[in-house]
Amino acid sequence: MSTAYHVAAPTKHSGFTLIELLIVLIIVGVVVTLVSLNIGAKPSTAKHAAQQLRGLLELSKDDAILKGQVLGWKITMENFAFYRYKDKKWLPIAADKLLRSYQLHPELEYRLTLDNAKVSYDDESLPQIVLLPDGSVNDFSLFIQPHDHSETYQVYSQQGKIKTQLVEDKK
Protein backbone atom coordinates (compact mmCIF):
# COMPACT_ATOMS: atom_id res chain seq x y z
CA MET A 1 0.00 0.00 0.00
CA SER A 2 1.45 3.19 -1.00
CA THR A 3 0.58 6.45 0.51
CA ALA A 4 0.57 9.30 -1.85
CA TYR A 5 0.54 12.80 -0.74
CA HIS A 6 -0.98 15.32 -2.97
CA VAL A 7 0.26 18.82 -2.72
CA ALA A 8 -2.44 21.24 -3.54
CA ALA A 9 -1.60 24.25 -5.59
CA PRO A 10 -1.86 27.51 -3.69
CA THR A 11 -5.25 29.07 -4.16
CA LYS A 12 -6.18 32.70 -3.84
CA HIS A 13 -8.26 33.26 -0.70
CA SER A 14 -10.76 36.07 -0.67
CA GLY A 15 -11.10 37.88 2.66
CA PHE A 16 -9.27 40.22 4.99
CA THR A 17 -6.00 39.67 6.73
CA LEU A 18 -5.70 40.08 10.46
CA ILE A 19 -3.79 43.36 10.03
CA GLU A 20 -6.55 44.82 7.84
CA LEU A 21 -9.20 43.88 10.40
CA LEU A 22 -7.19 45.44 13.24
CA ILE A 23 -6.74 48.70 11.32
CA VAL A 24 -10.49 48.92 10.62
CA LEU A 25 -11.29 48.25 14.30
CA ILE A 26 -8.87 50.98 15.41
CA ILE A 27 -10.40 53.51 13.01
CA VAL A 28 -13.93 52.63 14.14
CA GLY A 29 -12.86 52.93 17.79
CA VAL A 30 -11.36 56.39 17.23
CA VAL A 31 -14.49 57.62 15.42
CA VAL A 32 -16.82 56.28 18.14
CA THR A 33 -14.67 57.93 20.82
CA LEU A 34 -14.75 61.31 19.07
CA VAL A 35 -18.52 61.15 18.54
CA SER A 36 -19.17 60.20 22.17
CA LEU A 37 -16.98 63.04 23.41
CA ASN A 38 -18.90 65.55 21.31
CA ILE A 39 -22.29 64.21 22.38
CA GLY A 40 -21.40 64.34 26.07
CA ALA A 41 -19.80 67.79 25.79
CA LYS A 42 -20.51 70.01 28.76
CA PRO A 43 -22.18 73.36 27.97
CA SER A 44 -20.06 76.46 28.27
CA THR A 45 -19.97 78.33 31.57
CA ALA A 46 -21.91 81.27 30.10
CA LYS A 47 -24.61 79.01 28.65
CA HIS A 48 -24.93 77.09 31.91
CA ALA A 49 -25.21 80.33 33.93
CA ALA A 50 -27.87 81.70 31.56
CA GLN A 51 -29.92 78.49 31.68
CA GLN A 52 -29.64 78.30 35.47
CA LEU A 53 -30.75 81.92 35.89
CA ARG A 54 -33.67 81.47 33.49
CA GLY A 55 -34.80 78.45 35.50
CA LEU A 56 -34.56 80.34 38.78
CA LEU A 57 -36.50 83.31 37.38
CA GLU A 58 -39.21 80.96 36.06
CA LEU A 59 -39.36 79.32 39.49
CA SER A 60 -39.68 82.70 41.23
CA LYS A 61 -42.42 83.72 38.79
CA ASP A 62 -44.34 80.54 39.65
CA ASP A 63 -43.76 81.17 43.36
CA ALA A 64 -45.16 84.70 43.03
CA ILE A 65 -48.28 83.34 41.32
CA LEU A 66 -48.84 80.48 43.79
CA LYS A 67 -48.31 82.57 46.92
CA GLY A 68 -49.93 85.72 45.56
CA GLN A 69 -46.90 87.82 46.51
CA VAL A 70 -44.62 90.23 44.67
CA LEU A 71 -41.07 88.95 44.24
CA GLY A 72 -37.97 90.78 43.11
CA TRP A 73 -34.53 89.94 41.76
CA LYS A 74 -31.47 92.11 42.19
CA ILE A 75 -27.94 91.83 40.86
CA THR A 76 -24.90 93.50 42.45
CA MET A 77 -21.20 93.35 41.57
CA GLU A 78 -20.73 90.14 43.61
CA ASN A 79 -24.06 88.28 43.61
CA PHE A 80 -27.72 88.16 42.72
CA ALA A 81 -30.54 87.56 45.15
CA PHE A 82 -34.29 87.14 45.38
CA TYR A 83 -36.55 89.37 47.48
CA ARG A 84 -40.13 89.27 48.69
CA TYR A 85 -42.19 92.47 49.02
CA LYS A 86 -43.87 92.44 52.40
CA ASP A 87 -45.07 95.22 54.73
CA LYS A 88 -43.99 97.86 52.19
CA LYS A 89 -40.38 96.60 52.26
CA TRP A 90 -38.18 94.39 50.11
CA LEU A 91 -36.98 91.54 52.31
CA PRO A 92 -34.27 89.13 51.13
CA ILE A 93 -35.38 85.52 50.83
CA ALA A 94 -32.99 83.53 52.98
CA ALA A 95 -34.84 80.39 54.09
CA ASP A 96 -35.57 79.06 50.59
CA LYS A 97 -33.02 76.59 49.18
CA LEU A 98 -33.50 77.77 45.60
CA LEU A 99 -34.69 81.37 45.78
CA ARG A 100 -31.75 82.76 47.72
CA SER A 101 -28.55 84.69 47.13
CA TYR A 102 -26.04 83.31 44.59
CA GLN A 103 -22.46 84.39 43.96
CA LEU A 104 -21.73 85.56 40.40
CA HIS A 105 -19.39 83.31 38.46
CA PRO A 106 -15.92 84.95 38.54
CA GLU A 107 -15.15 84.00 34.92
CA LEU A 108 -18.25 85.77 33.57
CA GLU A 109 -19.36 89.33 32.95
CA TYR A 110 -22.98 90.32 33.57
CA ARG A 111 -24.71 93.34 32.00
CA LEU A 112 -28.33 94.13 32.84
CA THR A 113 -30.47 96.55 30.86
CA LEU A 114 -33.98 97.78 31.66
CA ASP A 115 -35.80 99.68 28.92
CA ASN A 116 -32.54 99.65 26.92
CA ALA A 117 -30.71 101.53 29.68
CA LYS A 118 -27.77 100.06 31.59
CA VAL A 119 -28.47 99.42 35.28
CA SER A 120 -26.27 100.25 38.25
CA TYR A 121 -25.29 97.41 40.55
CA ASP A 122 -25.12 99.15 43.90
CA ASP A 123 -26.12 97.28 47.03
CA GLU A 124 -28.66 99.91 48.07
CA SER A 125 -30.84 99.78 44.97
CA LEU A 126 -34.25 98.16 44.78
CA PRO A 127 -34.69 94.88 42.90
CA GLN A 128 -34.29 95.48 39.18
CA ILE A 129 -36.65 92.68 38.08
CA VAL A 130 -40.14 92.51 39.58
CA LEU A 131 -42.33 89.42 39.30
CA LEU A 132 -46.02 90.05 40.03
CA PRO A 133 -48.67 87.57 41.27
CA ASP A 134 -50.48 87.79 37.91
CA GLY A 135 -47.44 86.26 36.17
CA SER A 136 -46.17 89.46 34.60
CA VAL A 137 -42.49 90.44 34.64
CA ASN A 138 -40.99 93.81 33.80
CA ASP A 139 -38.97 93.87 30.57
CA PHE A 140 -35.26 93.22 31.05
CA SER A 141 -32.23 91.85 29.24
CA LEU A 142 -29.29 90.30 31.05
CA PHE A 143 -26.22 89.56 28.94
CA ILE A 144 -23.79 86.95 30.25
CA GLN A 145 -20.40 86.40 28.64
CA PRO A 146 -16.89 85.19 29.49
CA HIS A 147 -14.14 87.79 29.90
CA ASP A 148 -12.76 86.91 26.45
CA HIS A 149 -16.17 87.80 24.88
CA SER A 150 -16.12 84.53 22.91
CA GLU A 151 -19.89 84.12 23.25
CA THR A 152 -22.78 86.03 24.75
CA TYR A 153 -26.01 84.61 26.14
CA GLN A 154 -29.06 86.73 26.83
CA VAL A 155 -31.70 86.07 29.46
CA TYR A 156 -34.67 88.35 28.82
CA SER A 157 -38.39 88.78 29.28
CA GLN A 158 -40.82 89.17 26.44
CA GLN A 159 -44.56 89.46 26.98
CA GLY A 160 -44.27 87.94 30.45
CA LYS A 161 -42.15 85.00 29.33
CA ILE A 162 -38.53 84.53 30.35
CA LYS A 163 -36.29 83.32 27.54
CA THR A 164 -32.64 82.53 26.84
CA GLN A 165 -30.75 82.85 23.59
CA LEU A 166 -27.25 82.92 22.17
CA VAL A 167 -26.54 86.41 20.87
CA GLU A 168 -24.96 86.24 17.43
CA ASP A 169 -21.86 88.40 16.95
CA LYS A 170 -22.63 91.04 14.33
CA LYS A 171 -19.22 91.92 12.93
Buried (B, 14 or more C-beta within 10 A) or exposed (E): EEEEEEEEEEEEEEEEEEEEEEEEEEEEEEEEEEEEEEEEEEEBBBBBBBBBBBBBBBBBBEBBBEEEBBBBBBBBEEBBBBBBBEEEEBEBBEEEEEBBBBEBBEEBBBBBBBEEEEBEBEEEEEBBBBBBBEEBBBBBBBBBBBEEEEBBBBBBBEEBEBEBEEEEEEE
